[in-house]
Amino acid sequence: MKKNTGNKIGLGAFVTTGLLLFVIGIYFIGQRQQLFRETFQISAIFKNVNGLQPGNNVRFSGINVGIVNNITQTTDTTVRVDMQIDERTRKFIKKNAKASIGTDGLMGNKIVLIAPGTSSEKGIQNDDFIEAAIPINMDDVLLKLKTTEDNASNITSDLAVIMKNIRMGKGTIGMLFMDTVFAQNLGVAVVNVKQGSQGFKQNMDAASKSFLLKGLLKKKEPAKKDH
């Protein structure tokens, strides 16, 4: 008799615990699906939803305010996304609000991000459409990164070839750095040009001090004054 009573108590506790866990699960699922709150619906038309799924979160100012209710392919280039939003958020979302698709964390689920719009605009209404921003396509970003990597690799290879040619004395720069005879000749040429410039300056200074040149300059000065 005592054994049967103990079994019944254990069974009752197990069933009670199971029902409690079931109710808690229903509550959290309902909270996520906005089942216990007053809601309204808005929609946006995207060209690409980038893997967005029904049930994904809708986020406004960093807060989860709703879920993606439905996704429908409307044409071959457009997709309609219906969102179920908490009624308490309606007063903050304006007619010119914008929706974009982002990621919850680095590798998380896709989410819809709503920008509020300007405060001077009218508030959003039930079943309104808001403008959709073009989402960033990660495939395009990765392709651009790959192209940049390839270009950097090509530039590095070209620089390696140039440095090799310089070390081998190829080309003008290579001759300048590696050919000592060429470098010496270039140095001598520079010195000669410098000396020639100095000699020309000395000749001009001497000519300006010449008696004959001074007399010529004095004759020209009155002629300039007459004009």
Phi, psi and omega in degrees: 000314179296325179295317179297319179296319179296320178296319180295320179295317179296318179295318179297319178295321179295315180294318179298316179297318179298316179296322180295316178296323179296316180295317179298318178297316178299322181296312182292322176296319178296321177298318180293321182270010178059035183281335185253014179232154175284132185229168171223166185241137171229163183223161176214149180252119180248155172273334181207125181264357173054040176088010177297141183233151172303138183099345177291155185287151169248128186241136180228122182054037178080005183243137175288117184241000181181190180224161172282118186274321185201147176232125185229131174282112184270318175222185180287350181234001183227147179229130178267131178243117177263135183235136177258116190244144176299129182302329181294344181268348187304318185294344181265345183261125184259170182300326183265023175296157180234143178248139177222161181254126179232192181235136178279091186088186184292316182231027183276190180290158174287145178223161174260128178254128181249123172270136192292331187091181182275146185293339181283345180282161177288157179288156179290150178244164178299137180069016175285158173254139175243158182292143180252129176278151180288121182287154177282125179270113183296331177297319178294320179297315180295324178295319178294321178296321179295318179297317178298319179297318179296318179296318179297322178295319179295318179297318179298319179295318179297318178296323178296319179295318180298314180296324177296316179296322178296316180296330180274359178078019179274144178080170182298315180295320178297318177297320182296321183275324190253333182270107183293324180297314179298318179296319179295316179299319179296320178295319178297318180298319178296318179297317179298317179297318180296316179295320178298320178295318179295319179296320178297319179296319179296318178299318180294321177297318180294320180295323180292336179268356182295143181295317181296319181292324177296319179296323178295320180293323179293325178292326182283333183297313178298324180298323179292323181292325179298325179288000000 
